[in-house]
Amino acid sequence: MENLATLFGFQGIGSSIERFPFPAWAAEARIGGFFGLPFDVGFKVGVLPDVGGNNWDINYTLIGGDIRYAVLNRRFLPTVSVGVGFNYLRGGIGGRGSGSGETFTFDVNGNTQTVDLGGRPNVSLNWRTFSLDAKAQVSQSFIIATPFFGVGWSFAWSRAGYEVGAPNMNITTTGGVTEDEVRDFLNDRGINPRRGLSSHVDDQDFNFRLFGGVGLNLVVFRLDFTGMMCLRDQNYGASIGFRFQL
């Protein structure tokens, strides 16, 4: 994304966006106690309203659900639970170039071809992920505080890439090369030139994480503080949750 920002003249993003805080709001609901069995079902949704400046914006959506089962749930002993869930996540960061347009040249069959994006292009980096998630957690209640610790495993099916929206793009050909041949040339290299330029890659991968925190039990309310670290890519996260619980 930093290379795209430099190439197309982004304004307001900054010189380095390899890592930056990404706050978002989410709501979760859980229900359990069916048939006297120690399990519950949860649903969650997260959204991020339009965020950004005059020339860039961020978007984010999360939808997911899971089921948890307490394999050990006895008085005066730690509670041990396991769970499995499925999530859908999509997001992106993008903006509008500050220049009057960008022109690229490249060779096809030994002849120089030109692509003119025609005006200030809209440039974005976007992604979407479907993930299967499993976790195990241990917790112990002490009066009003319940510390907890857990491990998680996720397998994700993801697509990520960039898009350069250029509805007025113009392709100039030389040496008898046709415009369709130029488009086919770009397509063969992972670039879609139909509505500007775009390229996406698909990936499947897994990750492990550690998480922990403490919950404060205030009669029918609970305040949760949670921290998380992914072991493979060294990403970190944190959340604060407030909920009503019966």
Backbone as CSV, one residue per row, in Angstrom:
resi,resn,N_x,N_y,N_z,CA_x,CA_y,CA_z,C_x,C_y,C_z
1,MET,0.826,-1.205,0.000,0.000,0.000,0.000,0.860,1.255,0.000
2,GLU,2.008,1.182,0.656,2.904,2.344,0.691,3.418,2.674,-0.708
3,ASN,3.711,1.631,-1.506,4.150,1.871,-2.884,3.038,2.513,-3.709
4,LEU,1.791,2.045,-3.530,0.670,2.644,-4.240,0.479,4.096,-3.834
5,ALA,0.607,4.372,-2.527,0.421,5.741,-2.044,1.440,6.680,-2.676
6,THR,2.678,6.219,-2.781,3.723,7.054,-3.379,3.492,7.239,-4.880
7,LEU,3.120,6.159,-5.560,2.960,6.203,-7.009,1.825,7.124,-7.439
8,PHE,0.699,7.066,-6.719,-0.475,7.815,-7.159,-0.696,9.109,-6.382
9,GLY,0.221,9.485,-5.509,0.131,10.776,-4.840,-0.973,10.865,-3.805
10,PHE,-1.092,9.859,-2.933,-2.081,9.929,-1.860,-1.829,11.137,-0.970
11,GLN,-2.910,11.678,-0.430,-2.801,12.765,0.538,-3.420,12.317,1.858
12,GLY,-2.731,12.589,2.967,-3.302,12.362,4.285,-3.066,10.993,4.870
13,ILE,-2.345,10.103,4.184,-2.113,8.769,4.729,-0.810,8.701,5.515
14,GLY,0.176,9.465,5.173,1.433,9.429,5.898,2.485,8.645,5.142
15,SER,3.702,8.684,5.664,4.823,8.089,4.952,4.960,6.596,5.179
16,SER,4.424,6.071,6.277,4.545,4.641,6.540,3.254,4.108,7.129
17,ILE,2.610,3.158,6.436,1.357,2.589,6.932,1.454,1.070,7.000
18,GLU,2.691,0.569,7.157,2.844,-0.877,7.273,2.099,-1.395,8.503
19,ARG,2.152,-0.654,9.597,1.417,-1.004,10.805,0.757,0.259,11.347
20,PHE,-0.512,0.160,11.649,-1.211,1.298,12.212,-2.390,0.778,13.029
21,PRO,-2.822,1.507,14.057,-3.965,1.065,14.863,-5.238,1.060,14.038
22,PHE,-6.085,0.052,14.282,-7.298,-0.121,13.485,-8.465,-0.358,14.440
23,PRO,-8.969,0.692,15.091,-10.070,0.508,16.045,-11.392,0.280,15.321
24,ALA,-12.258,-0.521,15.927,-13.564,-0.791,15.336,-14.550,-1.145,16.447
25,TRP,-15.842,-0.957,16.169,-16.903,-1.292,17.103,-17.479,-2.653,16.753
26,ALA,-17.853,-3.428,17.765,-18.482,-4.727,17.544,-19.504,-4.984,18.639
27,ALA,-20.532,-5.748,18.305,-21.547,-6.155,19.275,-21.658,-7.674,19.249
28,GLU,-21.855,-8.264,20.427,-21.921,-9.721,20.542,-23.060,-10.106,21.472
29,ALA,-23.742,-11.183,21.160,-24.808,-11.715,22.003,-24.591,-13.211,22.185
30,ARG,-24.838,-13.708,23.414,-24.673,-15.128,23.699,-25.917,-15.623,24.433
31,ILE,-26.282,-16.863,24.161,-27.402,-17.473,24.847,-27.053,-18.940,25.112
32,GLY,-27.411,-19.435,26.297,-27.070,-20.805,26.660,-28.069,-21.377,27.648
33,GLY,-27.679,-22.481,28.289,-28.539,-23.105,29.278,-29.588,-24.027,28.703
34,PHE,-29.450,-24.419,27.429,-30.438,-25.311,26.824,-30.322,-26.721,27.412
35,PHE,-31.443,-27.305,27.768,-31.515,-28.700,28.205,-30.600,-28.986,29.402
36,GLY,-30.214,-27.949,30.127,-29.347,-28.135,31.279,-27.911,-28.454,30.939
37,LEU,-27.518,-28.313,29.665,-26.153,-28.618,29.239,-25.278,-27.370,29.311
38,PRO,-24.005,-27.531,29.656,-23.107,-26.375,29.838,-22.524,-25.865,28.520
39,PHE,-23.373,-25.349,27.645,-22.857,-24.781,26.411,-23.641,-23.514,26.078
40,ASP,-23.048,-22.675,25.243,-23.750,-21.486,24.767,-23.389,-21.220,23.320
41,VAL,-24.214,-20.391,22.676,-24.041,-20.025,21.275,-23.899,-18.516,21.196
42,GLY,-22.941,-18.049,20.408,-22.704,-16.616,20.294,-22.774,-16.126,18.861
43,PHE,-23.181,-14.874,18.708,-23.216,-14.201,17.413,-22.565,-12.832,17.570
44,LYS,-21.874,-12.375,16.541,-21.226,-11.070,16.626,-21.254,-10.376,15.278
45,VAL,-21.237,-9.058,15.343,-21.177,-8.241,14.136,-20.349,-7.002,14.459
46,GLY,-19.500,-6.622,13.551,-18.673,-5.433,13.724,-18.684,-4.589,12.471
47,VAL,-18.766,-3.304,12.635,-18.767,-2.381,11.503,-17.923,-1.170,11.855
48,LEU,-17.483,-0.503,10.829,-16.742,0.736,10.980,-17.369,1.751,10.042
49,PRO,-18.024,2.787,10.561,-18.582,3.811,9.665,-17.484,4.442,8.825
50,ASP,-17.863,5.198,7.832,-16.883,5.846,6.965,-15.895,6.649,7.803
51,VAL,-14.631,6.282,7.697,-13.570,6.932,8.453,-12.505,7.393,7.476
52,GLY,-11.985,8.574,7.659,-10.919,9.057,6.793,-10.982,10.558,6.620
53,GLY,-10.134,11.047,5.733,-10.085,12.465,5.448,-10.743,12.773,4.121
54,ASN,-10.349,13.878,3.553,-10.945,14.298,2.286,-10.514,13.423,1.117
55,ASN,-9.356,12.769,1.246,-8.810,12.033,0.117,-8.613,10.549,0.384
56,TRP,-9.019,10.033,1.554,-8.846,8.615,1.818,-9.891,8.146,2.814
57,ASP,-10.090,6.826,2.886,-11.090,6.271,3.786,-10.731,4.830,4.148
58,ILE,-11.344,4.330,5.233,-11.164,2.964,5.711,-12.540,2.341,5.878
59,ASN,-12.691,1.069,5.515,-13.948,0.369,5.754,-13.665,-0.993,6.370
60,TYR,-14.641,-1.518,7.117,-14.445,-2.753,7.879,-15.799,-3.356,8.204
61,THR,-15.946,-4.683,8.024,-17.163,-5.402,8.385,-16.781,-6.775,8.920
62,LEU,-17.433,-7.191,10.005,-17.201,-8.502,10.599,-18.543,-9.144,10.936
63,ILE,-18.733,-10.408,10.547,-19.911,-11.194,10.906,-19.424,-12.578,11.316
64,GLY,-19.904,-13.080,12.462,-19.434,-14.386,12.901,-20.335,-15.024,13.928
65,GLY,-20.070,-16.278,14.205,-20.806,-17.020,15.212,-19.967,-18.163,15.737
66,ASP,-20.279,-18.653,16.955,-19.528,-19.754,17.523,-20.369,-20.484,18.566
67,ILE,-19.881,-21.644,18.972,-20.500,-22.414,20.033,-19.410,-22.842,21.007
68,ARG,-19.698,-22.736,22.314,-18.737,-23.106,23.345,-19.344,-24.176,24.258
69,TYR,-18.483,-25.059,24.751,-18.937,-26.119,25.650,-17.963,-26.210,26.816
70,ALA,-18.490,-26.225,28.042,-17.660,-26.316,29.246,-17.380,-27.786,29.547
71,VAL,-16.154,-28.224,29.299,-15.791,-29.613,29.572,-15.510,-29.839,31.050
72,LEU,-15.204,-28.761,31.785,-15.020,-28.836,33.238,-15.650,-27.594,33.841
73,ASN,-16.688,-27.780,34.648,-17.420,-26.645,35.213,-17.946,-27.036,36.602
74,ARG,-17.010,-27.072,37.566,-17.355,-27.466,38.923,-16.988,-26.355,39.896
75,ARG,-17.725,-26.299,40.965,-17.509,-25.253,41.958,-16.132,-25.392,42.593
76,PHE,-15.476,-24.252,42.799,-14.151,-24.140,43.414,-13.026,-24.672,42.518
77,LEU,-13.345,-25.098,41.296,-12.326,-25.540,40.357,-12.327,-24.629,39.131
78,PRO,-11.192,-24.540,38.438,-11.183,-23.738,37.212,-12.170,-24.284,36.185
79,THR,-12.758,-23.377,35.414,-13.654,-23.764,34.324,-12.853,-23.887,33.035
80,VAL,-13.005,-25.008,32.368,-12.311,-25.243,31.101,-13.363,-25.396,30.006
81,SER,-13.232,-24.621,28.954,-14.196,-24.674,27.852,-13.475,-24.777,26.521
82,VAL,-14.157,-25.346,25.541,-13.653,-25.417,24.167,-14.734,-24.851,23.254
83,GLY,-14.326,-24.344,22.117,-15.291,-23.741,21.215,-14.834,-23.797,19.770
84,VAL,-15.802,-23.632,18.858,-15.510,-23.582,17.438,-16.436,-22.544,16.808
85,GLY,-15.932,-21.806,15.835,-16.736,-20.755,15.216,-16.333,-20.505,13.778
86,PHE,-17.119,-19.651,13.122,-16.868,-19.285,11.730,-17.072,-17.785,11.589
87,ASN,-16.179,-17.120,10.855,-16.215,-15.664,10.728,-16.038,-15.235,9.277
88,TYR,-16.632,-14.089,8.970,-16.422,-13.430,7.675,-15.948,-12.010,7.963
89,LEU,-14.848,-11.644,7.362,-14.244,-10.328,7.586,-13.869,-9.716,6.248
90,ARG,-14.204,-8.436,6.080,-13.734,-7.717,4.894,-13.391,-6.288,5.300
91,GLY,-12.480,-5.720,4.566,-12.084,-4.348,4.866,-11.227,-3.787,3.754
92,GLY,-10.858,-2.537,3.908,-10.026,-1.905,2.900,-9.594,-0.519,3.327
93,ILE,-8.578,-0.039,2.664,-8.105,1.333,2.852,-7.827,1.890,1.469
94,GLY,-8.274,3.092,1.222,-8.099,3.643,-0.115,-8.212,5.149,-0.126
95,GLY,-8.044,5.690,-1.292,-8.113,7.131,-1.430,-8.026,7.541,-2.885
96,ARG,-7.914,8.818,-3.081,-7.881,9.371,-4.425,-6.538,10.041,-4.670
97,GLY,-5.940,9.751,-5.815,-4.658,10.348,-6.150,-4.753,11.858,-6.253
98,SER,-3.630,12.510,-5.994,-3.626,13.976,-5.996,-3.186,14.563,-7.331
99,GLY,-2.646,13.724,-8.222,-2.154,14.248,-9.485,-3.237,14.340,-10.535
100,SER,-2.858,14.772,-11.721,-3.814,14.913,-12.821,-4.001,13.614,-13.584
101,GLY,-3.227,12.599,-13.268,-3.333,11.324,-13.962,-1.983,10.644,-14.028
102,GLU,-1.989,9.355,-14.308,-0.759,8.598,-14.401,-0.724,7.867,-15.734
103,THR,0.469,7.781,-16.320,0.674,7.105,-17.588,1.758,6.050,-17.423
104,PHE,1.484,4.834,-17.956,2.442,3.747,-17.857,2.769,3.246,-19.260
105,THR,4.015,2.843,-19.455,4.428,2.264,-20.732,5.064,0.903,-20.483
106,PHE,4.890,-0.010,-21.409,5.482,-1.336,-21.311,5.541,-1.917,-22.724
107,ASP,6.332,-2.979,-22.874,6.549,-3.581,-24.184,5.659,-4.792,-24.389
108,VAL,5.027,-4.868,-25.579,4.290,-6.046,-26.025,4.800,-6.378,-27.417
109,ASN,5.337,-7.581,-27.587,5.896,-8.006,-28.877,6.963,-7.040,-29.381
110,GLY,7.746,-6.507,-28.438,8.847,-5.623,-28.819,8.442,-4.205,-29.141
111,ASN,7.168,-3.839,-28.944,6.688,-2.491,-29.209,6.172,-1.852,-27.926
112,THR,6.416,-0.562,-27.776,6.013,0.160,-26.569,4.535,0.512,-26.619
113,GLN,3.796,0.121,-25.580,2.368,0.413,-25.453,2.173,1.362,-24.263
114,THR,1.084,2.146,-24.308,0.850,3.167,-23.286,-0.545,3.014,-22.693
115,VAL,-0.621,3.085,-21.367,-1.892,3.107,-20.656,-1.975,4.435,-19.904
116,ASP,-2.992,5.232,-20.225,-3.235,6.510,-19.558,-4.476,6.349,-18.682
117,LEU,-4.311,6.533,-17.366,-5.428,6.339,-16.441,-6.466,7.442,-16.536
118,GLY,-6.157,8.544,-17.139,-7.161,9.562,-17.437,-7.753,10.253,-16.232
119,GLY,-7.017,11.059,-15.538,-7.550,11.799,-14.391,-7.079,11.224,-13.075
120,ARG,-7.631,11.755,-11.982,-7.234,11.324,-10.646,-7.866,9.964,-10.343
121,PRO,-7.082,8.900,-10.259,-7.657,7.563,-10.041,-8.010,7.331,-8.570
122,ASN,-9.000,6.490,-8.329,-9.305,6.011,-6.987,-8.515,4.727,-6.753
123,VAL,-7.710,4.717,-5.724,-6.811,3.605,-5.457,-7.180,2.989,-4.112
124,SER,-7.270,1.660,-4.054,-7.628,1.019,-2.790,-6.931,-0.325,-2.650
125,LEU,-6.666,-0.678,-1.424,-6.187,-1.997,-1.042,-7.306,-2.643,-0.240
126,ASN,-7.780,-3.816,-0.656,-8.923,-4.417,0.021,-8.692,-5.906,0.238
127,TRP,-9.431,-6.477,1.171,-9.291,-7.885,1.495,-10.617,-8.439,2.002
128,ARG,-10.749,-9.761,1.923,-11.859,-10.452,2.557,-11.393,-11.836,2.973
129,THR,-11.918,-12.308,4.093,-11.473,-13.567,4.681,-12.644,-14.347,5.252
130,PHE,-12.675,-15.638,4.997,-13.541,-16.582,5.703,-12.631,-17.421,6.595
131,SER,-12.961,-17.539,7.881,-12.069,-18.255,8.781,-12.833,-19.220,9.671
132,LEU,-12.231,-20.391,9.862,-12.709,-21.388,10.813,-11.838,-21.284,12.047
133,ASP,-12.463,-21.179,13.211,-11.726,-20.855,14.423,-12.053,-21.858,15.526
134,ALA,-11.022,-22.315,16.234,-11.198,-23.201,17.384,-10.374,-22.657,18.543
135,LYS,-10.875,-22.820,19.760,-10.147,-22.299,20.902,-10.455,-23.114,22.156
136,ALA,-9.526,-23.035,23.112,-9.689,-23.636,24.429,-9.329,-22.574,25.466
137,GLN,-10.104,-22.527,26.544,-9.933,-21.458,27.535,-10.100,-22.012,28.935
138,VAL,-9.309,-21.486,29.864,-9.434,-21.826,31.278,-9.647,-20.531,32.060
139,SER,-10.544,-20.565,33.023,-10.840,-19.376,33.822,-11.121,-19.794,35.261
140,GLN,-10.966,-18.852,36.179,-11.216,-19.105,37.600,-11.793,-17.844,38.231
141,SER,-12.898,-17.986,38.927,-13.555,-16.838,39.562,-13.012,-16.610,40.967
142,PHE,-12.724,-15.329,41.272,-12.307,-14.900,42.599,-13.166,-13.703,42.995
143,ILE,-14.206,-13.944,43.774,-15.135,-12.907,44.227,-15.741,-12.210,43.004
144,ILE,-15.261,-11.008,42.639,-15.851,-10.301,41.491,-14.968,-10.371,40.248
145,ALA,-13.752,-10.918,40.364,-12.824,-10.955,39.236,-12.692,-12.381,38.700
146,THR,-12.654,-12.510,37.372,-12.466,-13.810,36.724,-11.356,-13.694,35.690
147,PRO,-10.116,-14.023,36.078,-9.049,-14.047,35.076,-9.211,-15.266,34.170
148,PHE,-8.763,-15.131,32.917,-8.870,-16.227,31.967,-7.673,-16.220,31.028
149,PHE,-7.399,-17.393,30.468,-6.283,-17.551,29.533,-6.671,-18.623,28.529
150,GLY,-6.245,-18.458,27.272,-6.620,-19.435,26.274,-5.672,-19.473,25.095
151,VAL,-5.872,-20.490,24.261,-5.130,-20.645,23.010,-6.147,-20.823,21.889
152,GLY,-5.811,-20.350,20.713,-6.716,-20.450,19.581,-5.983,-20.870,18.320
153,TRP,-6.712,-21.462,17.409,-6.202,-21.877,16.105,-7.204,-21.450,15.055
154,SER,-6.727,-20.874,13.966,-7.605,-20.418,12.883,-7.063,-20.869,11.536
155,PHE,-7.975,-21.247,10.668,-7.628,-21.511,9.268,-8.479,-20.585,8.413
156,ALA,-7.841,-19.859,7.508,-8.538,-18.809,6.762,-8.380,-18.993,5.261
157,TRP,-9.464,-18.648,4.546,-9.468,-18.562,3.097,-9.581,-17.076,2.758
158,SER,-8.559,-16.504,2.145,-8.487,-15.053,1.991,-8.230,-14.640,0.557
159,ARG,-8.666,-13.430,0.260,-8.343,-12.769,-1.008,-7.976,-11.325,-0.688
160,ALA,-6.876,-10.869,-1.249,-6.436,-9.490,-1.017,-5.823,-8.951,-2.299
161,GLY,-5.909,-7.635,-2.467,-5.324,-7.044,-3.652,-5.589,-5.556,-3.730
162,TYR,-5.298,-5.000,-4.890,-5.470,-3.567,-5.083,-6.376,-3.311,-6.278
163,GLU,-6.979,-2.150,-6.280,-7.792,-1.702,-7.403,-7.478,-0.242,-7.689
164,VAL,-7.357,0.078,-8.955,-7.168,1.455,-9.400,-8.345,1.780,-10.310
165,GLY,-9.316,2.504,-9.773,-10.501,2.840,-10.548,-10.217,3.968,-11.520
166,ALA,-10.286,3.669,-12.787,-9.984,4.655,-13.831,-10.966,4.481,-14.982
167,PRO,-12.214,4.977,-14.830,-13.220,4.778,-15.883,-12.862,5.444,-17.197
168,ASN,-11.976,6.440,-17.162,-11.590,7.140,-18.397,-10.242,6.659,-18.934
169,MET,-9.818,5.462,-18.541,-8.533,4.932,-18.971,-8.488,4.798,-20.494
170,ASN,-7.339,5.106,-21.052,-7.148,5.036,-22.497,-5.882,4.243,-22.796
171,ILE,-5.976,3.298,-23.740,-4.828,2.483,-24.136,-4.401,2.890,-25.544
172,THR,-3.139,3.258,-25.693,-2.573,3.631,-26.988,-1.626,2.523,-27.442
173,THR,-1.837,1.990,-28.647,-1.037,0.864,-29.128,-0.144,1.301,-30.286
174,THR,0.953,0.556,-30.454,1.882,0.799,-31.566,2.312,-0.539,-32.154
175,GLY,2.919,-0.462,-33.331,3.499,-1.659,-33.942,2.489,-2.696,-34.355
176,GLY,1.239,-2.286,-34.645,0.237,-3.236,-35.079,-0.395,-4.051,-33.969
177,VAL,-0.057,-3.756,-32.716,-0.654,-4.454,-31.571,-2.042,-3.877,-31.310
178,THR,-3.032,-4.729,-31.117,-4.394,-4.255,-30.870,-4.613,-4.008,-29.378
179,GLU,-5.687,-3.245,-29.079,-6.011,-2.959,-27.684,-6.354,-4.240,-26.927
180,ASP,-7.049,-5.178,-27.600,-7.370,-6.454,-26.956,-6.111,-7.241,-26.621
181,GLU,-5.104,-7.159,-27.475,-3.846,-7.848,-27.193,-3.163,-7.248,-25.972
182,VAL,-3.264,-5.923,-25.805,-2.690,-5.278,-24.625,-3.428,-5.734,-23.364
183,ARG,-4.757,-5.784,-23.440,-5.549,-6.222,-22.288,-5.233,-7.682,-21.937
184,ASP,-5.090,-8.530,-22.958,-4.740,-9.924,-22.702,-3.351,-10.033,-22.088
185,PHE,-2.431,-9.192,-22.557,-1.079,-9.171,-22.008,-1.112,-8.845,-20.515
186,LEU,-1.905,-7.842,-20.129,-2.009,-7.467,-18.724,-2.717,-8.543,-17.904
187,ASN,-3.782,-9.126,-18.475,-4.505,-10.191,-17.771,-3.602,-11.377,-17.469
188,ASP,-2.731,-11.738,-18.411,-1.827,-12.861,-18.206,-0.846,-12.611,-17.069
189,ARG,-0.674,-11.362,-16.681,0.239,-11.008,-15.595,-0.507,-10.605,-14.323
190,GLY,-1.774,-11.012,-14.222,-2.536,-10.790,-12.996,-3.111,-9.408,-12.861
191,ILE,-3.156,-8.621,-13.954,-3.701,-7.266,-13.905,-4.967,-7.221,-14.742
192,ASN,-6.068,-6.791,-14.129,-7.347,-6.698,-14.835,-7.541,-5.273,-15.343
193,PRO,-7.454,-5.040,-16.656,-7.512,-3.677,-17.188,-8.900,-3.262,-17.669
194,ARG,-9.961,-3.952,-17.265,-11.289,-3.654,-17.795,-11.875,-2.371,-17.213
195,ARG,-11.739,-2.169,-15.930,-12.271,-0.956,-15.281,-11.154,-0.280,-14.502
196,GLY,-10.091,0.043,-15.186,-8.904,0.531,-14.516,-7.929,-0.624,-14.382
197,LEU,-7.145,-0.633,-13.329,-6.186,-1.699,-13.089,-6.521,-2.371,-11.762
198,SER,-6.393,-3.684,-11.707,-6.621,-4.390,-10.459,-5.866,-5.706,-10.477
199,SER,-5.517,-6.165,-9.303,-4.848,-7.444,-9.168,-5.127,-7.989,-7.776
200,HIS,-5.522,-9.273,-7.692,-5.830,-9.904,-6.420,-5.150,-11.271,-6.339
201,VAL,-4.841,-11.670,-5.132,-4.268,-12.996,-4.895,-5.119,-13.711,-3.858
202,ASP,-5.225,-15.029,-4.010,-5.934,-15.873,-3.051,-4.920,-16.638,-2.215
203,ASP,-5.266,-16.855,-0.956,-4.343,-17.542,-0.065,-5.127,-18.331,0.973
204,GLN,-4.580,-19.440,1.394,-5.122,-20.239,2.488,-4.000,-20.456,3.492
205,ASP,-4.287,-20.176,4.751,-3.226,-20.274,5.754,-3.844,-20.433,7.127
206,PHE,-3.018,-20.785,8.099,-3.489,-20.951,9.464,-2.646,-20.103,10.402
207,ASN,-3.135,-19.907,11.597,-2.424,-19.112,12.592,-2.784,-19.611,13.983
208,PHE,-1.868,-19.429,14.912,-2.106,-19.727,16.315,-2.063,-18.428,17.103
209,ARG,-2.823,-18.357,18.172,-2.811,-17.153,18.989,-2.932,-17.516,20.470
210,LEU,-2.438,-16.640,21.294,-2.622,-16.685,22.735,-3.492,-15.510,23.131
211,PHE,-4.393,-15.703,24.068,-5.204,-14.591,24.540,-5.449,-14.748,26.033
212,GLY,-5.742,-13.656,26.672,-6.000,-13.676,28.105,-6.525,-12.339,28.571
213,GLY,-7.001,-12.311,29.797,-7.525,-11.070,30.345,-8.234,-11.318,31.654
214,VAL,-9.108,-10.412,31.991,-9.854,-10.508,33.241,-11.252,-9.943,33.030
215,GLY,-12.232,-10.590,33.640,-13.596,-10.093,33.636,-13.996,-9.665,35.030
216,LEU,-14.660,-8.516,35.144,-15.151,-8.001,36.419,-16.653,-8.219,36.478
217,ASN,-17.107,-9.007,37.459,-18.518,-9.340,37.601,-19.197,-8.357,38.558
218,LEU,-20.094,-7.560,38.006,-20.789,-6.528,38.777,-22.279,-6.834,38.747
219,VAL,-22.691,-7.823,39.578,-24.074,-8.286,39.653,-24.504,-8.826,38.283
220,VAL,-25.309,-8.094,37.518,-25.754,-8.579,36.206,-24.966,-7.933,35.065
221,PHE,-23.930,-7.196,35.394,-23.084,-6.592,34.366,-21.688,-7.192,34.444
222,ARG,-21.014,-7.182,33.316,-19.650,-7.704,33.281,-18.802,-6.816,32.385
223,LEU,-17.600,-6.503,32.872,-16.629,-5.693,32.137,-15.430,-6.583,31.828
224,ASP,-15.144,-6.768,30.539,-14.067,-7.665,30.114,-12.923,-6.891,29.483
225,PHE,-11.694,-7.236,29.878,-10.477,-6.700,29.273,-9.709,-7.882,28.681
226,THR,-9.421,-7.834,27.384,-8.789,-8.962,26.703,-7.619,-8.488,25.856
227,GLY,-6.546,-9.267,25.873,-5.399,-9.031,25.007,-5.111,-10.274,24.186
228,MET,-4.522,-10.120,22.989,-4.304,-11.237,22.082,-3.003,-11.045,21.314
229,MET,-2.291,-12.167,21.068,-1.083,-12.122,20.240,-1.101,-13.312,19.294
230,CYS,-0.975,-13.051,17.974,-0.858,-14.116,16.986,0.606,-14.554,16.918
231,LEU,0.854,-15.863,16.977,2.218,-16.368,17.124,2.992,-16.368,15.813
232,ARG,2.317,-16.576,14.671,3.041,-16.703,13.408,3.455,-15.355,12.829
233,ASP,2.580,-14.343,12.919,2.881,-13.068,12.265,3.100,-11.922,13.237
234,GLN,3.123,-12.209,14.547,3.415,-11.193,15.563,2.445,-10.020,15.531
235,ASN,1.173,-10.273,15.209,0.152,-9.241,15.309,-0.451,-9.247,16.708
236,TYR,-0.897,-8.067,17.152,-1.432,-7.921,18.500,-2.821,-7.289,18.436
237,GLY,-3.627,-7.567,19.424,-4.946,-6.969,19.497,-5.379,-6.833,20.939
238,ALA,-6.372,-5.976,21.168,-6.909,-5.772,22.498,-8.370,-5.350,22.385
239,SER,-9.163,-5.683,23.391,-10.568,-5.296,23.377,-11.048,-5.016,24.793
240,ILE,-12.048,-4.154,24.858,-12.760,-3.861,26.098,-14.235,-4.105,25.811
241,GLY,-14.883,-4.926,26.621,-16.289,-5.250,26.401,-17.126,-5.032,27.645
242,PHE,-18.327,-4.524,27.435,-19.276,-4.322,28.528,-20.570,-5.039,28.168
243,ARG,-21.050,-5.933,29.056,-22.227,-6.694,28.716,-23.151,-6.917,29.911
244,PHE,-24.380,-7.155,29.570,-25.426,-7.506,30.534,-25.592,-9.026,30.491
245,GLN,-25.552,-9.667,31.652,-25.547,-11.127,31.685,-26.443,-11.639,32.789
246,LEU,-27.271,-12.653,32.458,-28.106,-13.333,33.436,-27.635,-14.759,33.599
